[in-house]
Amino acid sequence: MTELLDRAFKAARNLPPAMQDDLARAIMAMTGEVTSVVQLTAEEEASFDESYAQAASGEFATDEQIRAIWAKHGL
């Protein structure tokens, strides 16, 4: 183990448990042990499936729709 990695693990042990789990998931994803760092709900998965289907069929937002969203959020 490198000195930097050892220091990182020691520092991580002082973090709250939830943050430690988030770091562990990120490390495992980087090493191929876990396929996803973020666990999606069934509803979120369905939303992504719908979005991918829309993109595959060419259903993209118009420039006008994008400008309206930006304006709504002050961008």
N, C-alpha and C positions, 0 to 999 in steps of 0.2 A: 504494500500500500504506500502511495506517495505521502510525503509530509503534508502537502496541501489537502489531500483527501482525508487524511487522519484528522487534521484540524477542523475540516468541515463537519465530519461526523461528530466530533466532540462538541462543536458549537450547536449542532442540530439537536443533540440530546437535551439541551436547555430550553428548547422550544416547546410550546404546548403540544400535546399528543396529536391533535388534528393536523397541525403543521408538519409534524414529523411524518405522519402518514402521507401527506401530500408530497413531501420530498421523496419518500420511499417509492411512491408510485411513479414519480418523474424519473428517478434513477432506474427503476425496473423497466420503464418504457424505453429508455435510452439503450438498455442492454438487451432488449428483445424479450424480456420476461413477461411483460404485460403489453397488450395491444393498445390500450387506451388509458390516458391519464385521467380523463374526465369520465365519470360514469353517468350515462344519460338515462332518463326515465323512458318508459315506453312511449309516452306522448312526444318527448323530444326526438326519439328515434323516428317516429312516424312523420314528424314535421320535416326532418332531414330527408326521408324517403320521398316525400311529396316535392320538396325543393329540387332534389336530384332529377326526379321525373319531369318537372317543369323545365329545368335546364336542358335535359336531353331532347325535349320537344321544341326547344327554342323560345320558351315563354320567359322573356326577360323584361324587366321594368324599362319603361321608356325614359329618355333623358328628362322629360318633363316630370315624371313621377319621382325620379331621383332628386331633382332640384326641389320638389315640394317636401320631400323627407328632410333634406338638408336644411331648408328654411324652417321647418317645424322645430328642428333641434338647434337652430342658430348657427348653422355651419355655412 
